[in-house]
Amino acid sequence: MSLLPAGKPLAFAAQGERLCLGVRRAGRWIVCPYGAVLDGASAKDQCARCAQLDRSRSVAADTMADDPRPYGVYLAYFGPGLLKVGITAAERGPARLVEQGAVAYAWLGRGPLMAARRAEALLGSALSVPDRFAKTAKRAARGALPPVSDRAAALSQLHRAARKLVGWPETLDPVEFACADHTELFGLDRIPGVVAELGGMTPGAEIVGEVLTGVGSDVYLRLAGGGVGAGAGEREGAAGSGGAAGVVAVMDARLLSGWVLGPAAGGVTTVPLRAAARGAGEREREGRGKGGGQEGLF
């Protein structure tokens, strides 16, 4: 977030090929021994073999059950109806919530890894609380978020229900409810209701614009020199192919991993733009206007 403050101009181009980042071990990256080339449209920054090696010692893959560190169980809010449960090493604090782009969150408990895992599974089975949401759902919800008080109320209700569950792990210490909101950190008020989506990079592709804000791995940009051409809300098209400057688009920064980035040669974005992602409130209004119900988020 600190590296991409609001108003910062960006102008870069992808050079060469997108290569696998390798494997992280003992706090450093080990270069991919295969020199694997990655798909520019995928958020994955590892080839299949490096990813498999990474998961051989991973909390997420349940292959690190002997991790002695304390873990925190959290409840995260991404939008109306988008509440999830997750765990993170206590030493990381709220970093995991920031990485995921959680709009608001609250801690539920703290204790050993396996106790945290059991609590996470308990909420999934007893209360049908998921442990993840698709990025498309989280993006769509940001365009029409309810007031902070409503977000806190939703988290508080789930927190109370979770603490009443039978089968709470004995070694997991409960944490009193306290809601933390990321409105200011993420600059959520700078995200418009309609946002186009930048596609994956290709060799020579350029992105030129000004940063509006960042939410997790998503960076919102006001594109320079080009925009969505006619019908871009219905089909994919190049940002620099026509239209007015000033189109707001969101870019998943994970798509830049593995590329060598150099200065942009032109003044327009040449990465394809996908159909605009609309906020939940806008889709609901449109549905009512057509006599239909709200479109599902996931």
ZALO-516273 format. One line per 10 residues: number of its first residue (from 1); their letters; for each residue x negated, y negated, z negated of N, C-alpha, C. Coordinates in steps of 0.05 Angstrom, whole numbers, plus 32768, in hexadecimal, padded with zeros to 4 digits. Layout:
N
NUM = a = X Y Z X Y Z X Y Z | ...;
END
This chain:
298
1 = msllpagkpl = 7FF0 8018 8000 8000 8000 8000 7FEF 7FE7 8000 | 7FDA 7FE6 7FEF 7FC9 7FCE 7FED 7FBA 7FC9 8007 | 7FB5 7FDE 8017 7FA6 7FDA 8030 7FB7 7FCF 8046 | 7FD2 7FD0 8043 7FE4 7FC7 8058 7FF8 7FB4 804C | 7FF0 7F9D 8043 8003 7F89 8037 8015 7F7E 804D | 802C 7F74 8044 803F 7F67 8056 8032 7F50 8065 | 8036 7F4E 807F 802A 7F39 808F 8010 7F40 809C | 8005 7F57 8095 7FEB 7F5F 80A0 7FEE 7F67 80BD | 7FDF 7F5C 80CF 7FE1 7F64 80EC 7FD2 7F7E 80F0 | 7FDE 7F8F 8101 7FD1 7FA8 8109 7FCE 7FA9 8127;
11 = afaaqgerlc = 7FB8 7FB2 8131 7FB4 7FB5 814D 7F9E 7FCA 8151 | 7FA6 7FE3 8158 7F92 7FF8 815B 7F9B 800B 8170 | 7F87 801B 8179 7F8C 802F 818E 7F80 804A 8186 | 7F8D 8060 818E 7F83 807A 8189 7F6D 8081 819D | 7F56 808B 8193 7F40 8092 81A5 7F3A 80B0 81A3 | 7F32 80BB 81BA 7F2B 80D7 81BB 7F42 80EA 81B6 | 7F3E 80FF 81A6 7F53 8112 819F 7F58 8112 8181 | 7F6F 811B 817A 7F76 811D 815D 7F6C 8137 8153 | 7F5A 8136 813F 7F4D 814F 8135 7F57 8155 8119 | 7F57 816F 8112 7F5E 8179 80F8 7F4B 816D 80E3;
21 = lgvrragrwi = 7F56 8165 80CC 7F46 8159 80B7 7F36 816E 80A7 | 7F3C 8187 80AA 7F2E 819C 809A 7F3C 81A2 8080 | 7F2C 81A9 806C 7F37 81B1 8052 7F2A 81A1 803B | 7F3A 8199 8028 7F31 818B 8011 7F29 819E 7FFB | 7F11 819D 7FF2 7F07 81AE 7FDC 7EF5 819E 7FCA | 7EF8 81A1 7FB0 7EE7 8193 7F9C 7EE6 8175 7FA1 | 7EFC 816A 7FA8 7EFE 814D 7FAB 7EF2 8142 7FC5 | 7EEC 8153 7FD8 7EE1 8149 7FF2 7EEC 8159 8009 | 7EEB 814D 8021 7EF5 815B 8038 7EDF 816B 8046 | 7EE6 8184 804C 7ED3 8196 805B 7EDD 8196 8078;
31 = vcpygavldg = 7ECC 818F 808B 7ED3 818C 80A7 7EDE 81A6 80B2 | 7EF3 81A4 80C2 7EFF 81BC 80CF 7EEA 81CA 80DF | 7EE5 81E4 80D9 7ED0 81F2 80E8 7ED8 81F9 8105 | 7EF2 81F6 810B 7EFC 81FD 8125 7EFD 81E6 8138 | 7EFA 81CD 812E 7EFD 81B6 813F 7F18 81B4 814C | 7F2D 81BD 813E 7F47 81BF 8149 7F53 81A4 8151 | 7F60 81A3 8168 7F6E 818B 8171 7F8C 818D 8168 | 7F96 8178 815D 7FB1 8178 8152 7FC5 8169 8165 | 7FDE 8171 8162 7FF4 8164 8170 7FF8 8147 8165 | 7FF8 8133 8176 7FFB 8118 816E 8016 8111 8162;
41 = asakdqcarc = 802A 8122 8166 8045 811C 815C 804B 812A 8142 | 8038 8139 8137 803C 8148 811F 8030 8139 8107 | 803E 813A 80F0 8034 812D 80D8 801E 813E 80CB | 801B 8157 80D4 8007 8168 80C8 7FEB 8160 80D2 | 7FD8 815D 80BE 7FBD 8154 80C5 7FA9 816B 80C3 | 7FB3 8184 80C2 7FA2 819B 80C2 7FAB 81B0 80D7 | 7F98 81BF 80E1 7F9F 81D5 80F2 7FAA 81EC 80E1 | 7FB6 8200 80EE 7FC3 8215 80DF 7FB0 8224 80CD | 7F97 8229 80D6 7F84 8238 80C6 7F7A 8228 80AE | 7F75 820E 80B2 7F6D 81FE 809B 7F84 81FA 8087;
51 = aqldrsrsva = 7F9C 81F8 8091 7FB3 81F5 8080 7FB7 820F 806F | 7FB2 8226 807C 7FB5 823F 806D 7FA0 8241 8057 | 7F88 8238 805D 7F73 8239 8048 7F7A 8225 8032 | 7F85 820E 8039 7F8D 81FA 8025 7FA1 8206 8012 | 7FB4 8215 801D 7FCA 821F 800D 7FC2 8237 7FFC | 7FAA 8241 8000 7FA0 8258 7FF0 7F9A 824F 7FD4 | 7F98 8235 7FD0 7F93 8229 7FB5 7FA3 8210 7FB3 | 7FBE 8213 7FAF 7FD0 81FD 7FB0 7FE7 8200 7F9D | 7FEC 81EA 7F8E 8003 81EA 7F7C 801D 81EC 7F8C | 801F 81DE 7FA3 8037 81DE 7FB3 803D 81FA 7FBE;
61 = adtmaddprp = 8028 820A 7FC3 802D 8225 7FCE 802D 823A 7FB8 | 802E 8231 7F9E 802E 8243 7F88 8017 8257 7F88 | 7FFF 824D 7F90 7FE7 825E 7F90 7FD2 8252 7F7D | 7FDC 8242 7F69 7FCA 8236 7F56 7FD7 8236 7F3B | 7FE2 824D 7F33 7FF1 8250 7F1A 7FE0 824C 7F02 | 7FC5 824F 7F05 7FB3 824C 7EEE 7FAA 822F 7EE9 | 7FB6 821C 7EF6 7FAF 8200 7EF3 7FB5 81F8 7ED6 | 7FA1 81F0 7EC6 7FA5 81EA 7EAA 7FB0 81CE 7EA5 | 7FB2 81BD 7EB9 7FBB 81A2 7EB5 7FD8 81A0 7EAD | 7FE0 818C 7E9D 7FFD 8188 7E98 800B 817C 7EB1;
71 = ygvylayfgp = 8024 8183 7EB4 8033 817A 7ECB 804C 816B 7EC2 | 8055 8158 7ED2 806D 814A 7ECD 8083 8152 7EE0 | 809B 8155 7ED6 80B3 815B 7EE7 80C1 8140 7EEB | 80C8 8139 7F04 80D4 8120 7F09 80EE 8123 7F19 | 80FF 810F 7F18 8117 810C 7F28 8112 80F4 7F3A | 8115 80F7 7F54 8110 80E1 7F67 8129 80DA 7F76 | 812E 80C0 7F7A 8145 80B6 7F89 813B 80A9 7FA3 | 8148 80B2 7FB9 8141 80A7 7FD4 8158 8098 7FE1 | 8170 809C 7FD6 8187 808F 7FE1 81A0 809D 7FD6 | 81B8 8093 7FDD 81D1 80A0 7FD4 81D2 80BD 7FDB;
81 = gllkvgitaa = 81D4 80CE 7FC7 81D5 80EB 7FCC 81BA 80F8 7FD1 | 81A5 80E8 7FD0 818A 80F3 7FD5 817A 80F2 7FBC | 817F 8105 7FAA 8170 8108 7F91 8162 8123 7F91 | 8149 8124 7F8A 813A 813D 7F8A 812A 8140 7F70 | 8121 8158 7F6B 8110 815F 7F55 80F5 8167 7F5F | 80E0 8161 7F50 80C5 8168 7F59 80B2 8168 7F41 | 809A 8171 7F46 8085 8172 7F31 806C 8165 7F3C | 805C 815B 7F2A 8042 814F 7F31 802F 8151 7F19 | 8016 8153 7F1E 8002 8153 7F08 8005 8139 7EF8 | 8007 813B 7EDD 800C 8124 7ECC 7FF7 810F 7ED0;
91 = ergparlveq = 7FDE 8117 7ED5 7FC8 8104 7ED9 7FCB 80F2 7EF0 | 7FDD 80FA 7F04 7FE1 80E9 7F1B 7FF6 80D3 7F17 | 8004 80D5 7F00 8018 80C1 7EFA 802D 80C0 7F10 | 8036 80A8 7F19 804B 80A5 7F2D 8041 80A7 7F4A | 8027 80AD 7F4E 801C 80AD 7F69 802C 80BE 7F7D | 8034 80D6 7F74 8043 80E8 7F85 805E 80DB 7F8D | 806B 80CD 7F7B 8084 80BF 7F82 8080 80AA 7F97 | 806A 809B 7F94 8064 8086 7FA8 805E 8093 7FC3 | 804F 80A9 7FC3 8048 80B7 7FDC 8061 80C0 7FEB | 8075 80C9 7FDC 808E 80D3 7FE8 80A1 80BD 7FF0;
101 = gavayawlgr = 809C 80A5 7FE8 80AE 808F 7FEE 80C7 808F 7FDD | 80C5 8098 7FC4 80DC 8099 7FB3 80E5 807C 7FAC | 80FE 8076 7FB0 8109 805C 7FAA 8109 8057 7F8C | 8110 806B 7F7D 8110 806A 7F60 810B 8086 7F55 | 8103 8087 7F3B 80FD 80A2 7F30 80FF 80A0 7F12 | 8100 80B8 7F05 8100 80BA 7EE8 80F2 80D5 7EE1 | 80E2 80D5 7ECC 80D6 80ED 7EC2 80EA 80FD 7EB2 | 80E8 8118 7EB5 80FA 812A 7EA8 80ED 813A 7E92 | 80D4 8143 7E97 80C6 8153 7E83 80A8 8154 7E89 | 8099 815F 7E76 807C 8161 7E7A 8072 817A 7E6B;
111 = gplmaarrae = 8061 8189 7E79 8056 81A1 7E6C 8045 81B1 7E80 | 8040 81CB 7E7A 802F 81DC 7E8B 803C 81DF 7EA7 | 802B 81E6 7EBA 8034 81E8 7ED6 804B 81FB 7ED9 | 8049 8213 7ECF 805E 8227 7ED3 8078 821F 7EC6 | 8077 8211 7EAF 808F 8207 7EA2 809C 81F2 7EB4 | 808C 81E0 7EBF 8096 81CC 7ED2 80A3 81D9 7EEA | 8097 81EE 7EF4 80A2 81FC 7F0B 80BD 8209 7F04 | 80BF 8214 7EEC 80D9 8220 7EE4 80EE 820B 7EE1 | 80E7 81F4 7ED7 80FB 81DF 7ED5 8104 81D6 7EF0 | 80F2 81D3 7F03 80F8 81CC 7F1E 810B 81E0 7F2B;
121 = allgsalsvp = 8105 81FA 7F27 8116 820F 7F32 8132 820F 7F24 | 8132 8209 7F0A 814B 8209 7EFB 815E 81F3 7F06 | 8154 81DC 7F0C 8165 81C7 7F17 816F 81CE 7F32 | 815F 81DC 7F41 8167 81E4 7F5C 817D 81F9 7F5B | 817B 820C 7F49 818F 8221 7F48 81A9 8219 7F39 | 81A6 820A 7F23 81BD 8203 7F13 81CB 81EA 7F1C | 81BD 81D6 7F27 81C9 81BD 7F2F 81C6 81B8 7F4D | 81BB 81CA 7F5C 81B7 81C7 7F79 81A7 81AE 7F80 | 8194 81A8 7F70 8183 8191 7F75 816C 819A 7F87 | 8168 818F 7F9F 8153 8198 7FB1 8138 818E 7FA8;
131 = drfaktakra = 8123 8199 7FB4 8108 8190 7FAE 80FB 8181 7FC5 | 810B 817B 7FD9 8101 816B 7FF0 8118 8161 8001 | 8112 814C 8010 8124 8142 8024 8115 813C 803E | 8122 813E 8054 8115 8137 806E 810F 8119 806F | 80F9 8112 807C 80F2 80F6 807F 8108 80E6 808C | 8116 80F2 80A0 812B 80E3 80AD 8141 80DB 809A | 8147 80EC 8087 815C 80E5 8073 8153 80CE 8061 | 813A 80CF 8058 8130 80BA 8047 812E 809F 8055 | 8125 80A0 806E 8124 8087 807E 813F 807B 8082 | 8153 808B 8089 816E 8081 808F 817A 8074 8076;
141 = argalppvsd = 8174 807F 805E 8180 8075 8046 8175 805A 803E | 815D 8053 8046 8150 803A 803D 815E 8021 8049 | 816C 8024 805F 8178 800D 806B 8191 8003 805D | 819C 8013 804A 81B4 800A 803D 81B5 8016 8021 | 81A2 800D 8010 81A0 8017 7FF5 81B3 8009 7FE2 | 81BF 8017 7FCE 81D0 800A 7FBB 81BF 7FFA 7FA7 | 81CC 7FEB 7F95 81BD 7FDB 7F81 81AC 7FED 7F6F | 8198 7FE1 7F63 8185 7FEF 7F51 8195 7FFD 7F3B | 81A9 7FF0 7F30 81B9 7FFB 7F1A 81C6 8016 7F22 | 81CF 8017 7F3B 81DC 8030 7F45 81C7 8046 7F48;
151 = raaalsqlhr = 81B0 803F 7F50 819A 8054 7F53 8193 805F 7F37 | 8191 804D 7F24 818A 8055 7F09 81A0 8066 7EFD | 81B9 805F 7F03 81D0 806F 7EF8 81D0 808B 7F04 | 81CA 808E 7F1E 81C9 80A8 7F2A 81B3 80BA 7F1E | 819C 80AE 7F19 8186 80BC 7F0D 818D 80C4 7EF0 | 8199 80B1 7EE1 81A0 80B6 7EC5 81B4 80CD 7EC3 | 81C8 80CE 7ED5 81DC 80E3 7ED4 81CE 80FE 7ED9 | 81BC 8100 7EEC 81AF 8119 7EF2 819C 8120 7EDB | 818F 810D 7ECF 817D 8112 7EB9 818C 811F 7EA2 | 81A4 8114 7E9B 81B4 811F 7E85 81BD 813B 7E8B;
161 = aarklvgwpe = 81C6 8140 7EA4 81CF 815A 7EAC 81B8 816E 7EAA | 81A0 8166 7EB2 8189 8178 7EB2 8182 8180 7E96 | 8183 816D 7E83 817B 8173 7E68 818F 8184 7E59 | 81A7 8187 7E64 81BB 8198 7E57 81BB 81B5 7E61 | 81AA 81BA 7E75 81A9 81D5 7E81 819F 81EA 7E6D | 81AB 8201 7E6E 81A1 8218 7E5E 818A 8224 7E6D | 8175 822A 7E5F 815D 8236 7E6B 8146 8222 7E6F | 8148 820B 7E63 8133 81F7 7E64 8119 8204 7E58 | 8103 8203 7E67 80EA 820F 7E5D 80E1 8204 7E42 | 80DB 8216 7E2F 80D4 820E 7E14 80BB 81FD 7E13;
171 = tldpvefaca = 80A8 8203 7E25 808E 81F5 7E24 808E 81DB 7E34 | 80A5 81D3 7E3F 80A7 81BA 7E4D 80B4 81A5 7E3B | 80A4 8191 7E35 80AE 817B 7E23 80C0 8168 7E33 | 80D9 8163 7E29 80EB 8151 7E37 80E1 8134 7E35 | 80E7 8124 7E49 80E0 8108 7E4A 80FA 80F8 7E4A | 80FB 80E4 7E38 8113 80D2 7E38 8117 80C4 7E52 | 8130 80BF 7E59 8135 80B2 7E73 812B 8096 7E74 | 811D 8090 7E8A 8114 8074 7E90 8111 8073 7EAF | 8120 8061 7EBB 8120 805F 7ED8 810A 804B 7EE1 | 80FB 8053 7EF5 80E7 8041 7F02 80F0 803D 7F1E;
181 = dhtelfgldr = 80F1 8024 7F27 80FB 801E 7F42 80E5 8011 7F53 | 80E3 8019 7F6C 80CE 8010 7F7E 80D6 7FFA 7F92 | 80EC 7FEC 7F8C 80F5 7FD7 7F9E 80DF 7FC3 7FA4 | 80D2 7FB9 7F90 80BD 7FA5 7F94 80A4 7FB1 7F9F | 809C 7FC8 7F95 8083 7FD5 7F9F 8085 7FDA 7FBD | 809B 7FE5 7FC6 809F 7FEC 7FE2 80A8 7FD5 7FF4 | 80B2 7FBF 7FE7 80BD 7FAA 7FF7 80D6 7FB3 8006 | 80E7 7FC1 7FF8 80FF 7FCD 8006 8111 7FB8 8012 | 8111 7F9F 8007 8122 7F8B 8012 8119 7F81 802D | 8101 7F89 8036 80F7 7F81 8050 80FD 7F96 8066;
191 = ipgvvaelgg = 810B 7FAB 805F 8112 7FC0 8073 812E 7FBA 807E | 8131 7FB5 8098 814B 7FB0 80A4 815C 7FC9 80A6 | 8175 7FC6 80AC 8187 7FDD 80AE 8182 7FEE 80C7 | 8177 7FE2 80DC 8171 7FF1 80F4 8154 7FF0 80FA | 8147 8007 80FC 812A 8009 80FF 8124 801E 8114 | 8114 8017 8128 810B 802B 813C 80F5 803C 8130 | 80EE 8052 813C 80DA 8064 8131 80C4 8068 8146 | 80AB 8062 813E 8094 8066 814F 808E 8084 8151 | 8089 808E 8169 8082 80AA 816C 8065 80AF 8167 | 805B 80C6 816F 8040 80CE 816B 802C 80C0 817D;
201 = mtpgaeivge = 8013 80BF 8174 7FFE 80B3 8184 7FF4 80C6 819A | 7FEA 80BB 81AF 7FDD 80CA 81C4 7FC3 80BB 81CA | 7FAF 80C8 81D7 7F96 80BA 81DD 7F9B 80A0 81EC | 7F90 808B 81E1 7F93 8070 81EE 7FAB 8061 81E5 | 7FBE 806E 81D7 7FD6 8060 81CE 7FD0 804A 81BA | 7FDF 8034 81BB 7FD9 801D 81AA 7FF2 8015 819A | 7FED 800B 8182 8001 8000 8171 7FF9 7FE4 8169 | 800A 7FD0 816F 8005 7FB4 816A 801D 7FA8 815C | 8019 7F9D 8144 802F 7F91 8136 8027 7F85 811C | 803B 7F7E 810B 8036 7F72 80F1 8044 7F83 80DC;
211 = vltgvgsdvy = 8036 7F88 80C6 8042 7F99 80B1 8058 7F8A 80A2 | 806F 7F97 80A0 8085 7F8D 808F 8083 7F98 8073 | 807F 7FB2 8071 807C 7FBF 8057 8074 7FDC 805B | 806F 7FEA 8045 8069 8007 8047 8078 8016 8031 | 8082 802D 8038 8091 803E 8026 8086 805A 8028 | 8077 8064 8015 806A 807E 8017 8057 807D 802F | 805A 8091 8040 8049 8091 8058 8054 8081 806F | 806C 8076 806C 8079 8066 8081 8070 8049 8080 | 8068 803F 8097 8060 8023 8099 8074 8015 80AD | 8080 8000 80A3 8094 7FF1 80B4 8086 7FD9 80C1;
221 = lrlagggvga = 8088 7FD8 80DC 807A 7FC3 80EB 808E 7FB3 80FC | 8087 7F9A 8100 8095 7F89 8114 8083 7F89 812C | 808B 7F97 8141 807A 7F9B 8158 8075 7F81 8168 | 805E 7F7F 8173 8056 7F67 8182 8058 7F6C 81A0 | 8062 7F59 81AF 8060 7F59 81CC 8071 7F6C 81DB | 8081 7F7D 81CD 8092 7F90 81DB 80A8 7F99 81C9 | 80BA 7FA8 81D3 80D0 7FB2 81C3 80DF 7FC8 81D0 | 80F6 7FCF 81C4 8106 7FE5 81CF 8113 7FDC 81E9 | 810F 7FEB 81FE 811C 7FE4 8217 8139 7FEC 8216 | 8147 7FE7 822B 8163 7FEE 822D 8167 800B 8228;
231 = gageregaag = 817A 8012 8216 8180 802D 8211 816D 803B 81FF | 815A 802D 81F2 8147 803A 81E1 8154 8046 81C8 | 816B 803C 81C0 8179 8048 81AA 8184 8064 81B1 | 8183 806B 81CB 818E 8085 81D3 8179 8097 81DE | 8162 808C 81E6 814D 809D 81F0 8132 8092 81E8 | 811D 80A2 81EB 8103 8099 81E4 80F7 8088 81FA | 80E8 8073 81F2 80DC 8062 8206 80C3 8054 81FA | 80B2 804A 820B 809A 803D 8202 80A0 8021 81F7 | 8093 801A 81E0 8099 8001 81D3 8091 7FEA 81E5 | 807C 7FEE 81F5 8073 7FD8 8205 8080 7FD7 8221;
241 = sggaagvvav = 8094 7FE7 8225 80A0 7FEA 8240 80B3 7FD3 8247 | 80BB 7FC4 8233 80CD 7FAE 8239 80DC 7FA5 8220 | 80EE 7F92 8223 80FD 7F89 820C 80EE 7F73 81FD | 80FB 7F68 81E9 80F0 7F51 81DA 80DC 7F5A 81C5 | 80CA 7F48 81BE 80B8 7F4D 81A8 80C7 7F4B 818E | 80BC 7F56 8178 80C9 7F54 815E 80D9 7F6C 8155 | 80D9 7F81 8165 80E7 7F9A 815D 80DA 7FA5 8144 | 80E9 7FAD 8131 80DF 7FBA 8119 80DF 7FD8 811D | 80C8 7FE4 8117 80C5 8001 811B 80B6 800C 8103 | 80BB 8026 80FD 80AE 8033 80E7 809B 8048 80F2;
251 = mdarllsgwv = 8083 8049 80E6 806E 805C 80EE 8066 806D 80D6 | 8065 8087 80DB 805B 809A 80C6 803D 8099 80C8 | 8030 808E 80B3 8013 808B 80B4 8005 80A6 80B5 | 8013 80BB 80AE 8006 80D6 80AF 8000 80DE 80CC | 800E 80D1 80DF 8009 80D7 80FB 7FEE 80CC 8105 | 7FE2 80BB 80F4 7FC8 80AF 80FC 7FB1 80C0 80F2 | 7FB6 80D3 80DF 7FA1 80E4 80D4 7F94 80F5 80EB | 7F7A 80F5 80EC 7F6C 8105 8100 7F64 80F6 8119 | 7F6F 80DD 811C 7F68 80CD 8133 7F50 80BB 812C | 7F40 80B4 813F 7F2D 809E 813D 7F3B 8086 8147;
261 = lgpaaggvtt = 7F3D 8071 8137 7F4C 8059 813F 7F38 8043 8146 | 7F3D 8036 815C 7F2D 8020 8166 7F3F 8008 816B | 7F33 7FF1 8173 7F43 7FD9 8178 7F55 7FDD 8190 | 7F6C 7FD0 818F 7F7F 7FD1 81A5 7F76 7FBF 81BC | 7F79 7FC8 81D4 7F70 7FB8 81EB 7F86 7FA5 81F5 | 7F9F 7FAD 81F1 7FB5 7F9C 81FA 7FC4 7F8F 81E3 | 7FD9 7F82 81EA 7FE8 7F73 81D5 8003 7F80 81CF | 8008 7F98 81D9 8022 7FA5 81D5 801E 7FC1 81CB | 8033 7FCB 81BE 8033 7FE7 81B4 803B 7FFA 81CB | 802B 800F 81CF 8031 8021 81E5 803A 803D 81DB;
271 = vplraaarga = 803C 8040 81C0 8046 8059 81B5 8064 805A 81BA | 806F 8072 81C1 808C 8074 81C6 809D 806D 81AE | 80B4 8061 81B3 80C7 805B 819D 80DE 806F 819F | 80E5 807A 8188 80FC 808C 8187 8115 807C 8181 | 812B 808A 8182 8145 807D 817C 8144 8071 8160 | 8152 805A 815D 8152 804B 8144 815E 805C 812E | 8151 805B 8116 815C 8068 80FE 816E 8054 80F0 | 8187 805B 80EC 819A 8049 80E0 819F 8050 80C3 | 81A4 803C 80B2 81A9 8040 8096 81C4 804E 8092 | 81C7 805A 807A 81DF 8069 8074 81F8 8057 8075;
281 = gereregrgk = 81F4 803E 806A 820B 802C 806A 8215 8025 8085 | 8202 8021 8098 820A 801A 80B4 8219 8031 80C1 | 820F 804A 80BD 821D 8061 80C8 8239 8065 80BD | 823B 805F 80A3 8255 8061 8096 8269 804D 80A2 | 8260 8035 80A6 8272 8020 80B1 827A 8028 80CD | 8267 8032 80DD 826D 803A 80F8 8281 8051 80F8 | 827E 8064 80E5 8290 807B 80E4 82AC 8072 80DD | 82AF 805F 80CB 82C9 8055 80C4 82D6 8047 80DB | 82C5 8039 80EB 82D0 802A 8102 82DA 803D 8117 | 82CF 8056 8118 82D8 8069 812C 82EC 807D 8121;
291 = gggqeglf = 82F3 8078 8108 8307 808A 80FC 82FB 80A4 80F2 | 82E0 80A6 80F1 82D3 80BE 80E8 82C6 80BA 80CD | 82BB 80D0 80C2 82AE 80CF 80A9 8291 80C7 80AC | 8283 80C4 8095 8267 80BD 8095 8256 80D4 809F | 8243 80CD 80B0 8231 80E2 80BB 821F 80EC 80A4 | 821A 8106 80A2 820A 8111 808E 81ED 8109 8091 | 81DF 8106 8079 81C3 80FE 807A 81B1 8115 807E | 81BA 812D 8077 81A9 8144 8079 81B9 815D 807C;
END
